Amino acid sequence: MEAPPPAAFVLSGHITRDAVPRLCADLESLMAASPDATTVDCDLSGVVRPDLTTVDAIARLTLIARRTGTRALRLHGTTPELRALLELVGLGEAVGDVSAPPPRSRRSPR
């Protein structure tokens, strides 16, 4: 039996503190709509000006994905600046990074 395809989640633009709760709710909705997916591919290639709010959003999204059991959040398309921030705060290994864009994506509504 083949593994189910991963769910796809896209972050783009500049992530603001006000957007973080909505992004978390969007991910929870996506996971509820994809109950068989064991991973969530998160495309970050469209994120601009990453900062600590972006890191906070990624950390929260990772926790939400892990809270569902076997789900993992796999990051794709992280910029060198974002990877450096994740490493700086000690989240580099915790969130991982696949780097290449995911094969398919579903945009998070803004």
Sequence and secondary structure as in RCSB ss.txt:
>XXXX:A:sequence
MEAPPPAAFVLSGHITRDAVPRLCADLESLMAASPDATTVDCDLSGVVRPDLTTVDAIARLTLIARRTGTRALRL
HGTTPELRALLELVGLGEAVGDVSAPPPRSRRSPR
>XXXX:A:secstr
      EEEEEEE   GGGHHHHHHHHHHHHHH TT SEEEEEEEEE S  HHHHHHHHHHHHHHHHTSS EEEE
ES  HHHHHHHHHTT HHHH   BS  SS  B   
